[in-house]
Amino acid sequence: MRTPSFLRDLLRAARWHRRLLAGVAAAAAVYFGLVALSPPPPPTVAVLAAARDLAGGAVPAGADLRTVDLPPGSVPDGVLRPGADLTARVLSGPVRSGEPLTDARFLAPAAVPAGSLAYPFRIDDADISALLRVGDHLNLYAATSTASDDASLLARAVRVIALPTPRTTSSGALIVVATTPEIATRLAQATTNSRITVALTPDTS
């Protein structure tokens, strides 16, 4: 009869599968035991950092920022968290890629009056910027290399709101002023073919 043979095959298969299931269960028990004994991951704090090198006077956009996780003991005071609104925040100086952004890296919101914008421009003589202070008022002139052309006045009594630290790889000096969109457009046009010079004016505050 084939029935005993069939039963023997069935029992043999059941015993084999039982051993397989027992092995899987033992392996699972070891894995979950190791997981239970492993220390939890160290806590971190999500902060905003520069995604690339940023220049002083810039207003960081979304592509300029990234989120990094820092140990709690390494989080600087005043650090900005993901979701912070930076649309009206102007960097007071250059920032390196990967550097966490803190409130100290930005000008105070009141530095740029309503209806104005922060405009950075470069002058050739870096020594001039050493004479300036944040809050000074400047007259801005556009001068060409042609001796027959007089320097033209571009703006009067614009306020200095930032003097970014110069980089060794850059010539001249960067100055950030608060000015109107119209004057910013005039400055942008002048810088394409003229040299911008400045003159200190009496305090108008």
C-alpha positions in Angstrom: 0.0 0.0 0.0 1.1 3.6 -0.8 -0.5 5.1 2.3 2.3 4.4 4.8 4.8 5.7 2.3 2.8 8.9 1.8 2.4 9.4 5.6 6.1 8.9 6.1 6.9 11.6 3.5 4.3 13.9 5.1 5.8 13.5 8.5 9.3 13.9 7.2 8.3 17.2 5.5 6.6 18.4 8.7 9.7 17.7 10.7 12.0 19.5 8.2 9.7 22.6 8.2 9.5 22.5 12.0 13.3 22.6 12.2 13.4 25.4 9.6 10.8 27.5 11.5 12.6 26.8 14.8 15.8 28.1 13.3 14.1 31.2 11.9 12.5 31.9 15.3 15.9 31.5 17.1 17.6 33.9 14.7 14.7 36.4 15.2 15.1 36.1 19.0 18.8 36.8 18.8 18.3 39.8 16.5 15.6 41.4 18.7 17.6 40.7 21.8 20.6 42.5 20.3 18.4 45.4 19.3 16.9 45.6 22.8 20.4 45.7 24.3 21.9 48.2 21.9 22.1 51.8 23.2 19.6 54.3 21.7 21.0 56.7 19.1 22.4 59.9 20.7 20.0 62.9 20.7 20.4 65.6 18.0 19.0 69.0 17.3 18.1 70.1 13.7 19.5 73.5 12.8 19.9 75.7 9.7 23.3 75.8 8.0 24.7 77.4 4.9 24.5 75.0 1.9 27.3 76.9 0.2 29.6 79.8 0.8 27.5 83.0 1.2 28.6 86.6 0.8 27.9 89.4 3.2 24.9 91.4 2.3 23.1 88.5 0.9 19.5 87.4 1.7 19.7 83.6 2.0 17.2 81.8 -0.2 16.0 78.2 0.1 18.8 76.8 -2.1 21.4 78.5 0.1 20.3 76.6 3.2 20.3 73.0 4.5 19.4 71.3 7.7 22.1 69.6 9.8 21.8 67.6 13.0 24.1 68.6 15.8 24.6 67.1 19.3 22.8 69.3 21.9 26.1 70.3 23.4 27.4 71.6 20.1 24.4 73.8 19.2 25.5 77.5 19.2 23.4 80.1 21.1 20.9 81.9 18.9 21.0 79.2 16.2 18.2 79.3 13.7 15.9 76.3 13.3 14.4 74.8 10.1 11.3 76.8 9.1 12.8 80.2 10.2 11.7 83.1 8.0 14.8 84.6 6.4 13.1 86.6 3.7 13.9 89.9 5.3 17.2 88.9 7.0 20.5 90.2 5.6 23.9 88.6 6.3 26.2 90.9 8.0 29.3 89.1 6.7 30.4 86.1 4.7 29.4 82.6 5.8 31.2 79.3 5.0 29.4 76.3 3.6 28.1 74.0 6.4 28.3 76.8 9.1 25.3 76.8 11.4 23.4 80.1 11.1 22.8 82.2 14.2 21.0 85.5 14.9 24.4 87.1 15.3 25.2 86.5 11.6 22.3 88.8 10.5 21.6 92.4 10.6 18.8 93.5 12.9 15.5 93.5 11.1 15.2 97.3 11.7 18.5 97.9 9.8 16.6 97.9 6.5 13.6 100.3 6.7 10.3 99.5 5.1 10.4 100.3 1.4 14.1 100.0 1.2 16.4 97.1 0.4 20.0 96.1 1.3 22.3 96.7 -1.7 25.9 95.4 -1.6 28.5 97.0 -3.9 32.3 96.8 -4.2 34.8 99.7 -4.1 38.3 99.3 -5.5 40.1 100.7 -2.5 39.7 98.4 0.5 41.4 101.0 2.8 38.4 103.2 2.4 36.1 100.7 4.2 38.5 100.8 7.2 37.3 104.4 7.7 33.6 103.5 7.7 31.3 102.3 10.4 27.9 100.8 10.3 25.4 103.7 10.5 27.6 106.1 8.5 25.9 108.0 5.6 27.5 108.1 2.2 27.2 110.0 -1.1 27.9 107.5 -3.9 29.5 108.5 -7.2 30.2 106.8 -10.5 33.6 107.6 -12.0 34.9 106.4 -15.4 38.5 106.1 -16.5 38.0 108.9 -19.0 39.5 112.2 -17.7 37.0 114.3 -19.7 34.0 112.8 -17.9 33.0 114.1 -14.5 32.0 111.7 -11.7 28.2 111.6 -11.5 26.3 111.6 -8.2 24.3 108.3 -7.9 22.9 108.6 -4.4 22.9 111.0 -1.5 23.2 110.1 2.2 22.6 106.4 2.0 23.2 104.5 5.2 25.8 101.8 5.7 24.2 98.7 7.3 27.0 96.2 6.9 30.8 96.0 6.3 31.5 92.4 5.5 34.9 91.1 6.4 37.0 91.1 3.2 38.2 87.9 1.8 41.8 87.4 0.9 40.8 86.2 -2.6 38.7 89.3 -3.4 39.9 92.7 -4.4 38.6 95.9 -3.0 35.9 95.9 -0.3 32.2 95.2 0.0 29.8 97.7 1.5 26.1 97.2 2.1 23.8 100.1 2.2 20.1 100.6 2.7 18.6 102.3 -0.3 15.5 102.5 -2.5 14.9 100.1 -5.3 15.4 103.0 -7.8 18.8 103.8 -6.5 19.8 100.2 -6.4 18.9 99.9 -10.1 21.0 103.0 -10.8 23.9 101.5 -8.9 23.6 98.2 -10.6 23.8 99.9 -14.0 26.7 102.1 -13.0 28.9 99.2 -11.7 28.9 97.6 -15.2 31.1 100.4 -16.7 32.1 102.7 -13.9 34.0 102.7 -10.6 32.0 103.5 -7.5 33.5 105.9 -5.0 32.1 107.1 -1.8 32.2 110.3 0.4 31.2 110.5 4.0 28.4 113.0 4.8 27.3 114.5 8.1 25.1 112.3 10.3 21.6 112.9 9.1 19.9 111.0 12.0 
